[in-house]
Amino acid sequence: MSPHVLYVTAAYAITAVVLAGLIGWILIDQRARKRELAELEAAGVRRRSDKTGAGKP
């Protein structure tokens, strides 16, 4: 084997760990945003893009 195998393996491992961490962070943040949105909608706050509003011109 090449003398650089350890370096290459470590680089791939670090990259995999960083990518997994970023994906995990995104998924956790997505859950938090969905929870916040559900709380706002339960409180009566509606989105501006919601076209089901009552009689708005």
Short mmCIF file of the C-alpha atoms (twelve columns), coordinates in Angstrom:
data_MODEL
# 
_entry.id   MODEL 
# 
loop_
_atom_site.group_PDB 
_atom_site.id 
_atom_site.type_symbol 
_atom_site.label_atom_id 
_atom_site.label_alt_id 
_atom_site.label_comp_id 
_atom_site.label_asym_id 
_atom_site.label_seq_id 
_atom_site.Cartn_x 
_atom_site.Cartn_y 
_atom_site.Cartn_z 
_atom_site.pdbx_PDB_model_num 
ATOM 1  C CA . MET A 1  0.000   0.000  0.000  1 
ATOM 2  C CA . SER A 2  0.951   3.583  -0.534 1 
ATOM 3  C CA . PRO A 3  2.505   5.518  2.341  1 
ATOM 4  C CA . HIS A 4  -0.295  8.086  1.989  1 
ATOM 5  C CA . VAL A 5  -3.124  5.667  2.745  1 
ATOM 6  C CA . LEU A 6  -3.503  6.908  6.320  1 
ATOM 7  C CA . TYR A 7  -3.715  10.534 5.183  1 
ATOM 8  C CA . VAL A 8  -6.275  9.785  2.467  1 
ATOM 9  C CA . THR A 9  -8.360  7.609  4.785  1 
ATOM 10 C CA . ALA A 10 -8.325  10.284 7.490  1 
ATOM 11 C CA . ALA A 11 -9.338  12.957 4.972  1 
ATOM 12 C CA . TYR A 12 -12.292 10.885 3.773  1 
ATOM 13 C CA . ALA A 13 -13.319 10.070 7.352  1 
ATOM 14 C CA . ILE A 14 -13.202 13.703 8.436  1 
ATOM 15 C CA . THR A 15 -15.195 14.736 5.370  1 
ATOM 16 C CA . ALA A 16 -17.827 12.071 6.075  1 
ATOM 17 C CA . VAL A 17 -18.137 13.177 9.704  1 
ATOM 18 C CA . VAL A 18 -18.478 16.848 8.720  1 
ATOM 19 C CA . LEU A 19 -21.108 16.071 6.065  1 
ATOM 20 C CA . ALA A 20 -23.072 13.882 8.486  1 
ATOM 21 C CA . GLY A 21 -22.937 16.684 11.054 1 
ATOM 22 C CA . LEU A 22 -24.214 19.254 8.563  1 
ATOM 23 C CA . ILE A 23 -27.045 16.991 7.438  1 
ATOM 24 C CA . GLY A 24 -27.986 16.321 11.060 1 
ATOM 25 C CA . TRP A 25 -27.918 20.038 11.854 1 
ATOM 26 C CA . ILE A 26 -30.188 20.797 8.889  1 
ATOM 27 C CA . LEU A 27 -32.688 18.119 9.917  1 
ATOM 28 C CA . ILE A 28 -32.772 19.301 13.537 1 
ATOM 29 C CA . ASP A 29 -33.231 22.916 12.408 1 
ATOM 30 C CA . GLN A 30 -36.005 21.867 10.025 1 
ATOM 31 C CA . ARG A 31 -37.922 20.254 12.884 1 
ATOM 32 C CA . ALA A 32 -37.515 23.388 14.994 1 
ATOM 33 C CA . ARG A 33 -38.780 25.665 12.199 1 
ATOM 34 C CA . LYS A 34 -41.787 23.397 11.572 1 
ATOM 35 C CA . ARG A 35 -42.571 23.432 15.290 1 
ATOM 36 C CA . GLU A 36 -42.345 27.243 15.379 1 
ATOM 37 C CA . LEU A 37 -44.593 27.525 12.335 1 
ATOM 38 C CA . ALA A 38 -47.178 25.201 13.894 1 
ATOM 39 C CA . GLU A 39 -47.135 27.281 17.096 1 
ATOM 40 C CA . LEU A 40 -47.635 30.505 15.135 1 
ATOM 41 C CA . GLU A 41 -50.484 29.029 13.110 1 
ATOM 42 C CA . ALA A 42 -52.110 27.719 16.301 1 
ATOM 43 C CA . ALA A 43 -51.890 31.249 17.721 1 
ATOM 44 C CA . GLY A 44 -53.778 32.606 14.721 1 
ATOM 45 C CA . VAL A 45 -50.866 34.075 12.791 1 
ATOM 46 C CA . ARG A 46 -51.299 33.402 9.089  1 
ATOM 47 C CA . ARG A 47 -48.899 33.536 6.181  1 
ATOM 48 C CA . ARG A 48 -49.127 36.442 3.779  1 
ATOM 49 C CA . SER A 49 -49.250 33.937 0.921  1 
ATOM 50 C CA . ASP A 50 -52.319 32.242 2.447  1 
ATOM 51 C CA . LYS A 51 -55.135 32.887 -0.061 1 
ATOM 52 C CA . THR A 52 -57.882 31.519 2.200  1 
ATOM 53 C CA . GLY A 53 -58.125 34.791 4.146  1 
ATOM 54 C CA . ALA A 54 -61.594 36.164 4.844  1 
ATOM 55 C CA . GLY A 55 -62.641 38.768 2.268  1 
ATOM 56 C CA . LYS A 56 -59.305 40.426 1.644  1 
ATOM 57 C CA . PRO A 57 -59.146 42.369 -1.652 1 
# 
